[in-house]
Amino acid sequence: MKYKFIDDLTSDVLFESYGSSLKELFENSAEALFSVICKINKIEPKEKIEFEFNGKTLEETLYNFLSNLLAESEINEVFLCKFKVNIKEVKEGFKGKIIAFGEKISPEKGETVVKGITNYKFKVEKDGIYKATVACDI
């Protein structure tokens, strides 16, 4: 299982994402986020965005990653569907790079507008596999 929605609150959408590695956790978290934003299965990988991200802790890194991904998709006006993440632990914490693919925003492929990632119940844990709990402000 890549991810599941665990709570659909009035002002938030809450999901858990999973991964056997940090790379997989980050890619599955991005996919979960964009499955809220758009009809992800109908998006074609025509446009490309890429950026670097980092954080002192795993939670901070994932939070920065998802917040930057949301901002970059809005700036570039794209719905994203495919994610390639490289992430590694460094002396200062964690550092990574993403290349994401998608297509220009179109109303017919849109779902729910996500205003941001919140700190509500936000956490990353590892018990055999990585698990992240993420809340999206809608």
N, C-alpha and C positions, 0 to 999 in steps of 0.2 A: 504494500500500500504506500502510495506517495504522500497522500494527505487526506484529511477528512475535516469536515466542518463540524464543530462541536457545540456551537451556540450561535443563534441568530438573534441578537439583541436589537432593540429599536435603533440605536445609534451606532452599533458596532457589528461586525461580522468576525467571529472568532474561529480560527482553524488551528489544527495541529498538522505539522509536516514532519516527515521522517526521512532518514538517510543512513545508509551503512557507512558513509564517509561524510566529511564536511562538504565536499563538492556536491554530493547527491542531496544533502540536506538543503543547501543554498539553492540548488536548481529546482528542487521540489517546492520550496517555499515561494520562489518566484512564480512557478506555475500555479500554485494555489492562489496567490495574489491576483494574477491575471485571469484566473477562472472566475473571480468575483467581478472584475472590471469589464470583461468582454466574453463573447462566445469564442473561447480560445481554440476550439476545434475547427472553427471556420476561418481562422486567421492564417494568412499565407506569409512565409518568411521572406519577404521582398526587401525590407529595409533593415539596416543594421545600426545598432548603437553599441558603444563600448565605453567602459570607464573603470577606474581603479577604486577600491574601497579598503577601509581598514578600521580597526578598533582595538582598544586595550583588552577587552574581554570578548568572549564568544558572543554574549548577548548584545554588547555594544556593536560588534562587527555585523551581526545579522540585522540589527535595527538600522544601522547606517546603510547597509546594502539595500534593504527593501525600501527605505525612504528615498535613497538616491535613484533607485530603479523607477519608482513612482514619479519622481521629479523629471527624470530624463525622458520618460514616456510622454509626459505632459508637454515638456519643452519641444520635443521632436514630433509631437502629435501622432504617436504610433501606439497601436495595440500590439503587445508582444506575445509570442507563442513558443519560442524556442530559446533555451538558455544554456550557455557554455561557461562554466565557472572554474577558475583556478584559484585555490586558496591555500595558504600555508601559515603555520605558526612561526612567528619571528620573535626576536628579543623583546620588542615593544608590544606584542600581542598577536594580532592576526592581520594579514594583508592578502588582498585578492584582486582579481580582475574578472570582469564579465564581458562577454560578447553576447548580445541578445538580438533576436530577429523578430520581425513582425511586419505590419503594414500600416498605412495611414489610417487614422481614426475615421470610422464611418458610423453614423447613427444606427444603422440596421444591425451592426455587429456589437454594439455596446450593450452593457448590462447595468451594473451599479457603479456610480461614481464613488471612488475611494478618495477621501480628503487627506488621509494620512495614516501612518502606523502609530498606534498608541502604546503606552507603557502598561496598560491594563492587562494583567495576567501574563505579560510578556516574559518568556523564559526559554532557555535552552538547557536540555539535560542529556546525559548519556547513560544508558543502562543497556549495554550490548549494542544498541543502535542509538543514533542521535534523534532527539525529538524536540521540536520547537513548538511553542504555543504563541500565536500571533493574533492580535486584535487590529482590525482595520476600522477606522472611523469613516462612517458613510453618511 
